[in-house]
Every structure is written in C-alpha cells, then in structure tokens.
Amino acid sequence: MRRLLPLALLLSAALAAFPPLFGPALPPGTELRLSSPDLRTLHGAWRVEGKTLRPLSPPLPPRPGQEVQLLLSLPGERPRAFPALAERGDVLLLWERERVSLLRLLREVYGLAPPDRLWP
C-alpha cells in the first residue's frame, strides 16, 4: 500500500495539470463548433452523444497553425468562445501560457471517445 501512494500522488498531479477548461462535465447535447475568428468560415461542428463526439457536418480543414475559435455550447447555456490554433487533425486551445490539445482534453479530462483526428 505504501508503494502505491507515491504513484497515486504522481498520477493525480499529472491529471491536475490538465484543467477542466469547459467546466465540470460535457453533458450529452453539448456542441463544439470550430470557426475562423471572424465566424465567417465553419471548419467543423460536433455534438456530444453519450461518451462520443459525433460530427454534425463534413469538416473543412483549417491550415496548420491557423488561428481559429472554438465555440462551446452546453445545453441551456450561452455559447462560450475559446481562442485556438489549428493543428494537423487537432485544435490547440490557448490557456494561460499553455497550448492544450482539444482531443487530449476531451479524452483525459472529460472521458469522451472523440475520433483520432477531427479532420483528415
């Protein structure tokens, strides 16, 4: 038991490093939309269904390194916008001075099963 304590502390510290940026949970019906900063181009839209992330439209891939905006709409709440950068098949959210992978955040913090890539 004593040997497991340091491992548990290390694991909890690693998980604490990834913040729940979107709140405590992403309930079914939550929608994520990736757009250009001026909202003129929709790069993709997804909805949380159970523990999966389902596409609502075929994605229009942004260029790697392109500035984008993630719009998060929880059921019954006003949408919130998060600045981000497009990466190959992923989105890097800008949080404080860090860049946080959207796919990794959805998997590790929210327990969802998103696709391996948001676009080809």
C-alpha positions in Angstrom: 0.0 0.0 0.0 2.8 2.4 0.9 4.4 1.8 -2.5 1.2 2.9 -4.3 0.9 6.2 -2.5 3.7 8.0 -4.4 2.4 6.6 -7.7 -1.1 7.8 -6.8 0.2 11.3 -6.0 2.2 11.4 -9.2 -0.9 10.4 -11.2 -3.1 12.9 -9.5 -0.5 15.7 -10.2 -0.4 14.8 -13.8 -4.2 14.8 -14.2 -4.4 18.1 -12.3 -2.1 19.6 -14.9 -4.9 19.3 -17.4 -7.6 21.7 -16.3 -11.3 21.2 -17.0 -11.4 24.3 -19.2 -15.1 23.8 -20.2 -16.5 23.2 -16.7 -17.0 20.0 -14.6 -18.7 18.0 -17.4 -19.8 18.0 -21.0 -23.3 16.6 -20.9 -25.0 14.9 -24.0 -26.2 17.6 -26.4 -23.1 19.8 -25.9 -22.0 21.2 -29.2 -18.5 22.2 -30.3 -18.0 24.4 -33.4 -14.7 25.3 -34.9 -14.7 28.5 -36.9 -12.5 31.3 -38.2 -12.0 34.1 -35.7 -14.4 36.3 -37.7 -17.0 33.5 -37.7 -17.3 33.5 -41.5 -15.9 30.0 -42.0 -17.2 27.0 -40.2 -14.4 24.4 -40.1 -16.4 21.7 -38.3 -19.2 21.0 -35.8 -19.6 18.1 -33.4 -22.1 17.1 -30.7 -21.5 15.0 -27.6 -23.7 11.9 -27.6 -23.2 9.7 -24.7 -19.4 9.3 -24.4 -18.7 10.0 -28.1 -18.2 13.1 -30.2 -20.3 12.9 -33.4 -19.7 15.2 -36.4 -22.6 17.4 -37.4 -21.2 18.3 -40.8 -18.3 17.4 -43.0 -15.2 19.2 -41.8 -13.5 22.0 -43.8 -9.9 21.6 -42.5 -8.1 24.8 -41.5 -4.4 25.2 -42.3 -2.0 24.0 -39.6 -1.1 27.0 -37.4 -4.2 29.0 -38.5 -5.9 30.9 -35.7 -9.4 29.5 -35.1 -12.1 29.9 -32.5 -13.8 27.0 -30.6 -17.4 27.8 -29.7 -18.7 25.6 -26.9 -22.4 25.4 -26.3 -23.6 23.4 -23.3 -27.4 22.7 -23.2 -29.3 25.6 -21.7 -26.3 27.9 -21.6 -24.9 30.7 -23.8 -22.1 29.7 -26.1 -18.5 30.4 -25.0 -15.6 31.1 -27.3 -12.1 29.9 -26.8 -9.1 31.1 -28.9 -7.1 28.3 -30.5 -4.7 27.2 -33.2 -5.4 24.5 -35.8 -3.0 21.6 -35.7 -3.0 18.6 -38.0 -6.3 16.9 -37.1 -6.5 18.6 -33.7 -7.0 22.0 -32.1 -4.6 23.6 -29.6 -6.6 25.7 -27.1 -4.7 28.7 -25.7 -5.0 28.5 -21.9 -2.9 30.9 -19.9 0.6 30.4 -21.4 0.0 26.8 -22.5 -1.4 25.1 -25.5 -3.8 22.3 -24.7 -4.8 19.7 -27.2 -8.6 19.6 -27.6 -8.7 15.8 -28.4 -6.5 15.0 -25.4 -8.6 17.2 -23.1 -11.8 15.5 -24.3 -10.3 12.1 -23.6 -8.4 12.6 -20.4 -10.5 15.2 -18.5 -14.0 14.6 -19.8 -13.8 10.8 -20.5 -15.1 11.1 -24.1 -14.2 9.0 -27.0 -13.5 11.5 -29.8 -12.1 10.4 -33.2 -8.4 10.2 -33.5 -8.5 13.2 -35.8 -11.1 16.0 -36.2 -10.4 16.1 -40.0 -8.2 14.1 -42.4 
